[in-house]
Amino acid sequence: MQKTSKPFTVPKAPEILYRNELYKMIKAMIKDYKSVLGIYRDKQEQVAMDAEGTWLTTDVNKKLDSLGRKWGKNFEIFAKEHSKKFVEKMLRLSNTQIKQVLKDWFADQRLELIGQVVPEQIKQVVNANIAYNVSLIKSIAPQYHDRVLGSVMRSINGGGSLKQLSIEIARYGGMEMRRAKLIAQDQTRKVYNSITMRNCQRLGVQKMKWLHSHAVREARPLHIRKFNGDYSNYPYVNGLDGLVFELDNPPVIQEAKGKQPEVRGYPTQLPFCHCVMVAVLE
């Protein structure tokens, strides 16, 4: 007889904290870069005296180069410190939820093993997630810097207006804020689920059931469709909702289409996926 657990749900609080901390860093960076506009404004009159605008270009380049080094270092330090704390917090929260969700399945003595000693397999998952998290956060500063530098140089060389430059810099700031939100959401879900699955395997859980979430308006069709139990044409005819899969053999969660590759994985692995999973014990 097949038994299923309660759903494993990704906690929202860490994502909000992660996002807000990134927002704070990005806002401080944007404010710093806007000081370049002051140099641009103060030096504009000199451009008329120098047809090539070398005075302006030199001053702005020095300022931008300094800001690029400063914020590249700031985000690198932040990434290393924050990522380790973030992933370790996900590990603790995952351990707590596993004990709550599976308490009716396993003896308390067995569940107490979760979190007491971190096995090498879980360490590898944790370290891999920390490294990837660091790389994502570190990429924010150079990406923003390159965009601002490009706009400033195009404005100088093309005689662009200060107003237009201000609009472009503000737009780049908005882009980084949206990216920070996606990073926080995506990383929280991926890290949490990857740790949860490996810990469940330690307890002897080998299968999970996929459950579609109605938390998004435009869900992926494959994630909505009900799995009807016919494996003959799986996964291209049958959907994922209700599918029982082995943790070591994840299902196709994105079909190959054009340049879009086929992807195998778990709930929440794809961006904006809110699907959940429940443990299955047979």
Secondary structure, 3 states (H helix, E strand, C coil): CCEEEEEECCCCHHHHHHHHHHHHHHHHHHHHHCHHHHHHHHHHHHHCCCCCCHHHHHHHHHHHHHHHHHHHHHHHHHHHHHHHHHHHHHHHHHHHHHHHHCCCCCCHHHHCCCCCCCCHHHHHHHHHHHHHHHHHHHCHHHHHHHHHHHHHHHHHHHCCCHHHHHHHHHHHHHHHHHHHHHHHHHHHHHHHHHHHHHHHHHHCCCEEEEECCCCCCCCCHHHHCECCCCCCCCCCCCCCECCEEECCECCEEECCECCECCEECCCCCCCCCCCEEEEEEC
